Amino acid sequence: MEKRHRGQVREQEAGMIEVTRLNGTEILINAELIEMVEETPDTVISLTNGKKLIVKESRQEIKNLVILYRKGIFAE
């Protein structure tokens, strides 16, 4: 069984990062669609399509996930 960590980059899902909604549901979002991340104090991710997601991960954790995702692109 795969050990899961809250908030992670999913290598098998191109362009996706995994985040956790406040209700505990894990979802994949396209890292390229993230426009803005703010803490209000909940973390709100605004996407370029106008949708907003409230997640458990901190703003810094989201930033780190996007950085890991982008490093993976340039490593290929």
LINKA-V847878 format. One record per pair of residues at least 24 apart in sequence whose ideal C-beta (glycine too) atoms are under 6 Angstrom apart, sorted by the first residue. I is the first residue (numbers start at 1). GAP is how many residues later the second one is. Records with the same first field share a line. If there is no record, write none. Layout:
I->GAP  GAP
This chain:
7->50  54  58
9->56  59  60
17->48  52
19->36  38
20->35  36
22->32
31->35  38
37->25
